[in-house]
């Protein structure tokens, strides 16, 4: 298993667990749906596509959307966990964007 697949599997599991944690502590059903749905999509994409470009594009898109979602939640609540998830999502976004640009750069 390559690095991108392993990172996306871990990221997907973190998303699913954070959705359940946020639902159990704050009773937010929307966060549960968004985070679990996003985590499942990332995990299935990782298992099905592996190291193909489509998986990287899915990961870039979802991590950017989740970064915006967590950033918005952090600006409203100022919880540390929201800031941590924003930073992790932004890191995944930047890392995969650099990987895509490195792969498709003109020679």
C-alpha positions in Angstrom: 0.0 0.0 0.0 1.4 3.4 -1.0 1.6 6.5 1.1 -1.4 8.3 -0.3 -3.6 5.4 0.2 -2.4 4.9 3.8 -2.8 8.6 4.6 -6.3 8.7 3.1 -7.4 5.6 5.0 -6.2 7.1 8.3 -7.8 10.5 7.4 -11.1 8.7 6.6 -11.1 6.9 9.9 -10.3 10.1 11.8 -13.3 11.8 10.0 -15.6 9.0 10.9 -14.5 9.0 14.6 -14.7 12.8 14.8 -18.2 12.7 13.5 -19.3 10.2 16.1 -17.5 12.2 18.8 -19.1 15.5 17.9 -22.5 13.8 17.8 -22.1 12.2 21.2 -20.7 15.4 22.9 -22.6 18.2 21.1 -25.6 16.4 19.6 -24.9 17.7 16.1 -26.6 15.4 13.5 -25.3 17.5 10.6 -21.7 17.0 11.6 -22.3 13.3 12.0 -23.7 13.0 8.5 -21.1 15.2 6.8 -18.0 13.7 8.5 -19.1 10.0 8.3 -20.2 10.5 4.6 -16.9 12.2 3.8 -14.9 9.5 5.6 -16.6 6.7 3.9 -16.1 8.3 0.5 -12.4 8.8 1.1 -11.9 5.2 2.4 -13.9 3.6 -0.5 -12.0 5.8 -3.0 -8.7 4.7 -1.4 -9.6 1.1 -1.5 -11.1 1.1 -5.0 -8.8 3.5 -6.9 -5.6 3.1 -4.9 -2.9 5.5 -6.3 -4.7 6.6 -9.4 -5.2 10.3 -10.2 -9.0 10.1 -9.7 -8.4 9.2 -6.0 -6.1 12.2 -5.6 -8.7 14.5 -7.1 -11.4 13.1 -4.8 -9.1 13.6 -1.8 -8.3 17.1 -2.8 -11.9 18.1 -3.3 -13.2 16.6 -0.1 -10.3 17.8 2.0 -10.8 21.4 0.7 -14.6 21.2 1.5 -13.9 19.8 4.9 -11.3 22.4 5.6 -13.8 25.1 4.9 -16.5 23.3 7.0 -14.2 22.9 10.0 -12.8 26.4 9.6 -16.4 27.8 9.7 -17.2 25.7 12.7 -14.0 26.8 14.5 -14.9 30.5 13.8 -18.3 30.0 15.5 -17.3 27.8 18.4 -13.5 28.3 19.0 -13.1 24.6 20.0 -9.5 23.3 19.7 -10.6 20.1 18.0 -12.2 22.0 15.1 -9.0 23.9 14.6 -7.0 20.7 14.6 -9.3 19.1 12.0 -9.0 22.3 9.9 -5.2 22.0 10.0 -5.2 18.3 9.2 -7.6 18.8 6.3 -5.6 21.7 4.9 -2.4 19.7 5.2 -4.0 16.8 3.2 -5.2 19.3 0.6 -1.8 21.0 0.1 0.1 17.6 0.2 -2.1 16.1 -2.5 -2.1 19.2 -4.6 1.7 19.3 -4.6 1.7 15.6 -5.5 -0.7 16.2 -8.5 1.4 19.2 -9.6 4.6 17.2 -9.4 3.1 14.4 -11.4 1.6 16.6 -14.2 4.4 19.2 -14.5 5.5 19.9 -18.1 9.0 18.8 -19.0 
